[in-house]
Amino acid sequence: MIETQARPERAYLLGVVLPGERLERTQEQMLELAELTRTAGGEVIATDVQRRQQVEPALFVGSGKVVEIKERRAELGYDLVICNEDLSPRQQRNLERELETRVVDRTELILDIFAQHARTREGRLQVESAQLHHLLPRLIGAWDYHRQGGGIGTRGGPGEQQIEVERRRIRKRLKDLDRELEQVRGQRQQQRASRHRSEIDTIAIVGYTNSGKSTLLNALTGARVRAENQLFATLDPTTRRLALPGGREVLVTDTVGFIQKLPTDLVAAFRATLEEVTYADAVLQVVDGSSPAAQEQAEAVDEVLVELGAAAKPRVVAVNKVDLLGPAGLRRVRQWFSDRYANVVPISALQQRGLQQLGAALHTLAEGDMVPLQLLVPYGRESVLRELRAVGGVERTEYTPAGTRALGRAPRAALHRFQSYLLV
């Protein structure tokens, strides 16, 4: 038999622990790096962590460790080395020269995954922009072993045949991308303005990658978006209507997943997408309660929300995948998150457990800007009551000779829509 299927690239993972950093935290990051590698299509054949007083400016790790890694190549047969930190161009070039193999840093690995998963024109533009910004300072001297022949860290963006493009051509392409992305941002702003005119509240679903955001959106709204047990399975935001208890409707938007050390180039390129969080009225944060690193992942999401200026927004925290926890684990997770956040709801999006409680929590959150009102709606104008139910709620109706008297509530911003029917 002739083997026709290409074998996955074999990756040697490398990290450092600096003074003041917990070894456990670094080990969790290395496990995450391994999962990222597998998502990119690679096979992890070794993981190595070195304790250092500081990162070696020339080689990232010590020269002795570099010699050790090089000597193990015959034994392990690795194809590339993946570092858990962002490397300077100098470190990357020196490591590749010493190891005589490709070296990829954390940002390149994440960008590679994004390049594979980008489905829409917007997503592909954003990934290409991030890749080119990352590539530009690495052009000189990066050709001996880096990116030749494709593989992890080389996909999408400029393409394999354009890797050795001159700085001038890259800068010209970046200008073109900026212009196209500005058009995308304009389209998104128009969409937001349309939603704002409809005065329907928006809720952004945020969370660590693979925490179950898309699964939850599907469970709440029947959106049927792609949901897989994989990091960064979905990149493009999806917005659906959700009817809360009492009949009020909100718009729920699934966003790109967050991760520890989210690359700066990626945050900048995906600004148009991440702004969905910035402009939302409230945030639904999804946490993988079954993950041993659930607390660290929640903290990473908090950091990104601060960076986006969205940390102060009203928030409900859905602790997902509780079906994978025993009673003791559920008590421990609930206690930690309840101490940190005001509104915490344990759920299982996959098994659709706790969704009623989650809906009630979102309803309570949305009620914060509601004001009571009394209407007298003439017969034949029942659409007014339907509109009130959609944006707020109707608590009681009474039929009178002059029309339907309704007691309800509506967002303060939508009161003008019912002005002519208000009872003083």
C-alpha positions as CSV (number, residue, x, y, z in Angstrom):
1,M,0.0,0.0,0.0
2,I,1.2,3.5,-0.9
3,E,0.5,6.0,1.8
4,T,-1.1,9.1,0.1
5,Q,-2.3,11.0,3.2
6,A,0.2,13.6,4.3
7,R,1.3,13.1,7.9
8,P,0.8,16.0,10.3
9,E,3.7,18.2,11.1
10,R,5.5,17.1,14.3
11,A,5.9,20.0,16.7
12,Y,8.3,20.5,19.6
13,L,6.7,23.0,22.1
14,L,8.9,25.3,24.1
15,G,8.2,27.7,27.0
16,V,9.8,29.6,29.8
17,V,9.0,30.2,33.5
18,L,10.3,33.5,34.8
19,P,10.6,34.7,38.4
20,G,7.2,35.5,39.9
21,E,5.3,33.2,37.5
22,R,3.6,30.1,38.7
23,L,4.8,26.9,37.1
24,E,1.2,25.6,37.2
25,R,0.1,28.6,35.1
26,T,2.8,28.0,32.5
27,Q,1.9,24.3,32.4
28,E,-1.7,25.2,31.7
29,Q,-0.6,27.5,28.9
30,M,1.6,24.7,27.5
31,L,-1.5,22.4,27.4
32,E,-3.4,25.2,25.7
33,L,-0.5,25.6,23.2
34,A,-0.6,21.8,22.5
35,E,-4.4,22.1,21.8
36,L,-3.7,25.1,19.5
37,T,-1.1,23.0,17.7
38,R,-3.5,20.1,17.1
39,T,-6.2,22.6,16.0
40,A,-3.7,23.9,13.4
41,G,-3.2,20.3,12.1
42,G,0.1,19.5,13.9
43,E,1.2,16.7,16.2
44,V,2.8,17.4,19.5
45,I,5.8,15.1,20.0
46,A,7.5,16.9,23.0
47,T,6.9,19.8,25.5
48,D,9.7,21.5,27.2
49,V,9.7,24.3,29.8
50,Q,12.9,26.1,31.0
51,R,13.1,28.1,34.2
52,R,15.0,31.4,33.6
53,Q,15.7,34.7,35.4
54,Q,14.9,36.5,32.2
55,V,14.2,35.7,28.5
56,E,17.4,35.3,26.6
57,P,17.4,38.3,24.2
58,A,19.2,36.5,21.4
59,L,17.7,33.0,21.6
60,F,14.6,33.1,23.8
61,V,16.0,30.2,25.9
62,G,19.6,29.5,27.0
63,S,22.2,28.3,24.5
64,G,22.5,25.0,26.4
65,K,18.8,24.3,25.9
66,V,19.1,25.1,22.2
67,V,21.9,22.6,21.9
68,E,19.8,20.0,23.7
69,I,16.8,20.6,21.5
70,K,19.0,20.3,18.4
71,E,20.5,17.0,19.6
72,R,17.0,15.5,20.1
73,R,15.9,16.1,16.5
74,A,17.3,12.8,15.2
75,E,15.4,11.0,18.1
76,L,12.1,12.9,17.8
77,G,12.0,13.8,14.2
78,Y,10.3,17.1,14.8
79,D,9.5,19.4,11.9
80,L,9.2,22.7,13.7
81,V,9.6,24.3,17.1
82,I,6.6,26.3,18.5
83,C,7.3,28.8,21.3
84,N,4.7,29.8,23.9
85,E,5.7,33.5,23.7
86,D,5.9,36.1,21.0
87,L,9.5,36.1,19.6
88,S,11.3,39.1,18.4
89,P,12.5,38.9,14.8
90,R,16.1,38.5,16.1
91,Q,15.2,35.6,18.4
92,Q,13.3,33.8,15.6
93,R,16.1,34.2,13.1
94,N,18.7,33.0,15.6
95,L,16.7,30.0,16.7
96,E,16.1,28.9,13.2
97,R,19.7,29.3,12.3
98,E,20.9,27.3,15.4
99,L,18.2,24.6,15.2
100,E,18.2,24.4,11.4
101,T,14.4,24.1,11.4
102,R,11.3,26.4,11.3
103,V,10.4,28.2,14.5
104,V,6.9,29.6,15.0
105,D,5.7,31.8,17.9
106,R,2.4,31.8,19.7
107,T,1.0,34.6,17.5
108,E,1.9,32.9,14.2
109,L,0.2,29.7,15.5
110,I,-3.0,31.5,16.3
111,L,-3.0,33.4,13.1
112,D,-2.6,30.2,11.2
113,I,-5.7,28.8,12.9
114,F,-7.6,31.9,12.0
115,A,-6.5,31.6,8.4
116,Q,-7.8,28.1,8.2
117,H,-11.2,29.0,9.8
118,A,-11.9,32.4,8.1
119,R,-15.0,31.8,6.0
120,T,-16.2,35.3,5.1
121,R,-14.6,38.0,3.1
122,E,-14.4,40.1,6.2
123,G,-12.7,37.3,8.2
124,R,-10.1,36.7,5.5
125,L,-9.3,40.4,5.2
126,Q,-8.8,40.7,8.9
127,V,-6.6,37.6,9.1
128,E,-4.5,38.7,6.2
129,S,-4.0,42.1,7.7
130,A,-2.9,40.6,11.0
131,Q,-0.5,38.2,9.3
132,L,1.2,40.9,7.2
133,H,1.6,43.2,10.2
134,H,3.3,40.3,12.0
135,L,5.4,39.4,9.0
136,L,6.7,42.8,8.0
137,P,9.4,43.2,10.7
138,R,10.5,39.6,10.0
139,L,11.3,39.8,6.4
140,I,15.1,40.2,6.5
141,G,17.0,36.9,6.9
142,A,13.8,34.9,7.5
143,W,14.0,32.7,4.4
144,D,16.5,29.9,5.2
145,Y,14.1,27.6,7.0
146,H,11.0,29.6,7.7
147,R,7.8,29.0,5.8
148,Q,9.4,27.2,2.9
149,G,7.1,24.4,1.7
150,G,4.1,25.6,3.7
151,G,2.8,24.2,7.0
152,I,1.9,25.7,10.3
153,G,2.4,29.4,10.5
154,T,2.3,29.9,6.7
155,R,-1.3,29.5,5.7
156,G,-3.7,32.2,4.6
157,G,-2.9,35.9,4.4
158,P,-0.3,36.6,1.8
159,G,0.0,33.0,0.6
160,E,3.0,30.7,0.3
161,Q,4.1,32.1,-3.1
162,Q,4.3,35.6,-1.7
163,I,6.2,35.0,1.5
164,E,9.4,36.7,0.3
165,V,7.6,39.8,-0.9
166,E,9.4,43.1,-0.5
167,R,8.4,45.5,2.3
168,R,7.1,48.0,-0.3
169,R,4.6,45.5,-1.7
170,I,3.5,44.4,1.8
171,R,2.9,48.0,2.8
172,K,0.9,48.6,-0.3
173,R,-1.2,45.6,0.3
174,L,-1.7,46.7,3.9
175,K,-3.0,50.1,2.7
176,D,-5.4,48.2,0.4
177,L,-6.6,46.0,3.2
178,D,-7.1,49.0,5.5
179,R,-9.3,50.6,2.9
180,E,-11.3,47.5,2.4
181,L,-11.6,46.9,6.2
182,E,-12.8,50.5,6.6
183,Q,-15.6,49.7,4.2
184,V,-16.5,46.7,6.4
185,R,-16.5,48.9,9.5
186,G,-18.8,51.3,7.7
187,Q,-21.2,48.5,6.9
188,R,-21.1,47.3,10.5
189,Q,-21.8,50.8,11.7
190,Q,-24.8,51.0,9.4
191,Q,-26.1,47.7,10.8
192,R,-25.6,49.0,14.4
193,A,-27.4,52.2,13.6
194,S,-30.3,50.2,12.1
195,R,-30.5,48.1,15.3
196,H,-30.3,51.2,17.4
197,R,-33.2,52.8,15.5
198,S,-35.2,49.6,16.2
199,E,-34.5,50.2,19.9
200,I,-34.0,46.5,20.6
201,D,-31.4,45.8,23.2
202,T,-28.3,43.9,22.1
203,I,-26.4,41.3,24.1
204,A,-22.9,40.2,23.1
205,I,-21.9,36.6,23.9
206,V,-18.2,36.6,25.0
207,G,-15.9,34.0,26.4
208,Y,-12.8,32.0,26.1
209,T,-12.4,30.0,22.9
210,N,-14.2,26.7,23.0
211,S,-16.2,27.6,26.1
212,G,-19.5,26.8,24.2
213,K,-20.6,30.2,23.0
214,S,-21.9,29.0,19.6
215,T,-23.5,26.0,21.2
216,L,-25.3,28.3,23.6
217,L,-26.4,30.6,20.8
218,N,-27.9,27.6,19.0
219,A,-29.6,26.4,22.1
220,L,-31.2,29.8,22.9
221,T,-32.2,30.8,19.4
222,G,-32.0,27.8,17.1
223,A,-29.3,29.7,15.1
224,R,-27.6,26.5,13.8
225,V,-24.2,28.1,13.5
226,R,-21.1,25.9,13.4
227,A,-20.2,24.6,16.8
228,E,-17.3,22.2,17.3
229,N,-15.1,21.0,20.2
230,Q,-12.2,22.9,18.7
231,L,-10.4,26.2,19.4
232,F,-11.6,29.1,17.3
233,A,-14.1,27.0,15.4
234,T,-16.1,30.2,14.5
235,L,-14.6,33.6,13.7
236,D,-17.5,35.6,12.2
237,P,-20.2,37.2,14.4
238,T,-23.7,35.9,14.2
239,T,-26.7,37.9,15.4
240,R,-30.1,36.3,16.2
241,R,-33.3,37.4,17.9
242,L,-34.1,36.0,21.4
243,A,-37.5,36.2,23.1
244,L,-37.0,36.6,26.9
245,P,-39.5,35.5,29.5
246,G,-42.4,37.9,29.3
247,G,-42.1,38.3,25.5
248,R,-39.5,41.0,25.2
249,E,-37.1,40.5,22.3
250,V,-33.3,41.2,22.3
251,L,-30.6,40.7,19.7
252,V,-27.9,38.2,20.7
253,T,-24.5,38.3,18.9
254,D,-21.9,35.5,19.1
255,T,-18.4,36.9,18.9
256,V,-14.9,35.5,18.3
257,G,-13.4,33.6,21.2
258,F,-10.8,35.1,23.5
259,I,-7.6,33.5,24.7
260,Q,-4.7,34.2,27.0
261,K,-2.1,36.4,25.3
262,L,-4.5,37.3,22.5
263,P,-2.1,38.7,19.8
264,T,-2.1,42.5,19.6
265,D,-2.1,42.3,15.8
266,L,-5.2,40.1,16.0
267,V,-7.1,42.5,18.3
268,A,-6.3,45.4,15.9
269,A,-7.3,43.5,12.8
270,F,-10.5,42.2,14.3
271,R,-11.5,45.6,15.7
272,A,-14.7,45.7,13.6
273,T,-15.8,42.4,14.9
274,L,-14.8,43.0,18.5
275,E,-16.7,46.3,18.4
276,E,-19.9,44.3,18.6
277,V,-19.0,43.9,22.3
278,T,-18.2,47.6,22.7
279,Y,-21.6,48.7,21.3
280,A,-23.7,46.0,23.0
281,D,-26.1,47.0,25.8
282,A,-25.1,44.0,27.9
283,V,-22.7,41.1,28.0
284,L,-23.3,37.3,28.3
285,Q,-20.0,35.8,29.4
286,V,-19.7,32.0,28.8
287,V,-17.2,30.1,31.0
288,D,-16.1,26.5,30.6
289,G,-16.7,25.3,34.1
290,S,-15.2,21.9,33.4
291,S,-11.8,23.4,32.5
292,P,-9.1,23.1,35.2
293,A,-8.1,26.6,34.0
294,A,-11.6,28.1,34.2
295,Q,-10.5,30.9,36.6
296,E,-7.6,31.9,34.5
297,Q,-9.7,31.8,31.3
298,A,-12.3,34.1,33.0
299,E,-9.6,36.5,34.0
300,A,-8.3,36.5,30.4
301,V,-11.8,37.5,29.2
302,D,-12.0,40.2,31.8
303,E,-8.7,41.6,30.5
304,V,-9.9,41.8,26.9
305,L,-13.2,43.4,28.0
306,V,-11.2,46.1,29.9
307,E,-9.1,46.6,26.7
308,L,-12.3,47.0,24.7
309,G,-13.8,49.4,27.2
310,A,-16.7,47.0,27.9
311,A,-15.8,45.8,31.4
312,A,-18.5,48.0,33.1
313,K,-21.4,46.8,31.0
314,P,-24.2,44.8,32.7
315,R,-23.2,41.2,32.7
316,V,-24.5,37.7,33.2
317,V,-22.0,34.9,33.6
318,A,-23.1,31.4,32.3
319,V,-20.9,28.7,33.8
320,N,-21.2,26.1,31.0
321,K,-20.5,22.3,30.8
322,V,-21.7,21.7,34.4
323,D,-22.8,18.2,33.2
324,L,-19.1,17.3,33.3
325,L,-18.8,18.3,36.9
326,G,-19.7,16.3,40.0
327,P,-21.6,17.9,42.9
328,A,-18.3,18.9,44.7
329,G,-16.9,20.4,41.5
330,L,-20.1,22.3,40.8
331,R,-20.1,23.8,44.4
332,R,-16.4,24.8,44.1
333,V,-16.9,26.5,40.7
334,R,-20.1,28.2,41.7
335,Q,-18.5,29.6,44.8
336,W,-15.5,31.0,43.0
337,F,-17.6,32.7,40.2
338,S,-20.3,33.9,42.6
339,D,-17.6,35.6,44.7
340,R,-16.3,37.4,41.6
341,Y,-19.4,38.2,39.6
342,A,-22.9,39.4,40.5
343,N,-25.0,37.3,38.2
344,V,-23.9,33.7,37.8
345,V,-26.0,30.9,36.3
346,P,-24.8,27.2,35.9
347,I,-25.8,25.7,32.6
348,S,-25.1,23.0,30.1
349,A,-25.7,24.4,26.6
350,L,-25.2,21.0,25.0
351,Q,-27.8,19.3,27.2
352,Q,-29.9,22.5,27.4
353,R,-29.9,22.6,31.2
354,G,-30.3,25.8,33.1
355,L,-31.5,27.8,30.1
356,Q,-34.7,28.9,31.8
357,Q,-32.7,30.3,34.7
358,L,-30.4,32.0,32.2
359,G,-33.3,33.5,30.4
360,A,-34.7,34.8,33.7
361,A,-31.3,36.4,34.5
362,L,-31.1,38.1,31.1
363,H,-34.6,39.3,31.6
364,T,-33.8,40.8,34.9
365,L,-30.7,42.4,33.4
366,A,-32.7,43.9,30.6
367,E,-35.2,45.3,33.0
368,G,-32.7,47.7,34.4
369,D,-33.5,50.5,31.9
370,M,-37.3,49.8,31.8
371,V,-39.9,52.3,32.9
372,P,-43.6,51.6,33.6
373,L,-46.3,53.1,31.4
374,Q,-50.1,53.0,30.8
375,L,-51.5,53.1,27.3
376,L,-54.9,53.5,25.8
377,V,-54.8,51.8,22.4
378,P,-57.8,52.3,20.1
379,Y,-59.3,49.1,18.7
380,G,-57.8,48.2,15.4
381,R,-54.3,49.3,16.5
382,E,-53.3,46.0,18.1
383,S,-49.9,46.3,16.4
384,V,-49.0,48.9,19.1
385,L,-49.4,46.2,21.8
386,R,-47.4,43.7,19.8
387,E,-44.6,46.3,19.5
388,L,-44.8,47.0,23.3
389,R,-44.5,43.2,24.0
390,A,-41.4,43.0,21.7
391,V,-39.4,45.9,23.2
392,G,-40.7,45.7,26.7
393,G,-43.7,43.9,28.1
394,V,-47.4,44.0,28.8
395,E,-48.4,43.1,32.3
396,R,-52.2,43.6,32.2
397,T,-54.9,44.6,29.7
398,E,-58.4,45.9,30.2
399,Y,-61.0,46.3,27.5
400,T,-62.9,49.6,27.7
401,P,-65.3,51.3,25.3
402,A,-62.5,53.7,24.2
403,G,-60.0,50.9,23.5
404,T,-57.6,48.6,25.2
405,R,-56.1,49.9,28.4
406,A,-52.7,48.3,28.9
407,L,-50.2,48.4,31.8
408,G,-46.7,47.6,30.7
409,R,-43.1,48.7,30.5
410,A,-40.7,49.8,27.8
411,P,-37.0,50.9,27.5
412,R,-36.7,54.6,28.2
413,A,-35.2,55.2,24.8
414,A,-38.4,53.7,23.2
415,L,-41.0,55.8,25.1
416,H,-41.4,58.2,22.2
417,R,-42.9,55.4,20.1
418,F,-45.9,55.1,22.4
419,Q,-46.2,58.9,23.2
420,S,-49.6,59.3,21.5
421,Y,-51.1,56.5,23.5
422,L,-49.8,57.3,26.9
423,L,-52.2,57.9,29.8
424,V,-51.1,60.7,32.1
